[in-house]
Amino acid sequence: MTDIKRTSMVLDTIAKSQNPLTLAEIVKRTELPRSSVHRVVQTLEHELYVVRLSRRPGYMLGPGLLKFGMNAHLQIVAANRNQLVNVARMTTEDVELGILCGRSAIVVDQVAAPDLLEKSTRIGKITAPHASGMGLALLAQLPEEKANALLDRPMHRFTPNTVIDRRALLAELEVIRRSHVALEVERHEMGTCTVSTAMRGPTGALQAISVVIPAREFQLKQALAIESLKSINRRIDPELARRQHRQFRSDLP
């Protein structure tokens, strides 16, 4: 195993944890030799890629990583901005750009609906992948084992429409893989629906674009949203997407 691979495993392990990790915890989670983990962590700490907290034992990601994150963020946003604007104009709805970060989907850019320019931005909003169209679209583009792992934990029910049955979600992901679009009806937030698609973007990063539609207008606007996203992702199958929506909608309580 290369040093880069070991370093990546250590950073990924720390990033996925909600709490600082001790050296022993990192060793256990990565299954790497303690001597290798110790050497990697020492190097990362020297460069401020990880830091130790004074109030409790353990390591967390440090400020040295910000330069990479900010640069990557700006590249993704700049490469997709025109597409978001075009979709917002076509649908007259808010359009969001998101990526997976650990076990969450996070909004990294948004274009507000043309007639609602004063609306506050939702950049930085974090959603659970199982409960958002953006998250489902992203999960469907992952290798199956990775998507399965992200769903292999207790899932929170945000609304009565939230699907928390793992088998049902895996079946839905299988359809989304074929249609290349996820339709979500009030699963994460009552009153809000989304139409989303995910693909490798201009920078090579896996990303999702979502059209956010008020629930009262969803039936009227879902076809337009699908067609607008097809201008970005030609692999979208609109008819399969609509059949998928009808099927899973009928399974809701």
Secondary structure, DSSP 8 states (H G I E B T S, - for coil): --HHHHHHHHHHHHHH-SS-B-HHHHHHHHT--HHHHHHHHHHHHHTTSEEE-SSSSSEEE-GGGHHHHHHHHHHHHHHHHHHHHHHHHHHSSEEEEEEEETTEEEEEEEE--GGGTTS---TT-EE-GGGSHHHHHHHHTS-HHHHHHHTSS-----STT----HHHHHHHHHHHHHH--EEEESSSSTTEEEEEEEEE-TTS-EEEEEEEEEGGGHHHHHHHHHHHHHTT-TT--HHHHHHHHHHHHHT--
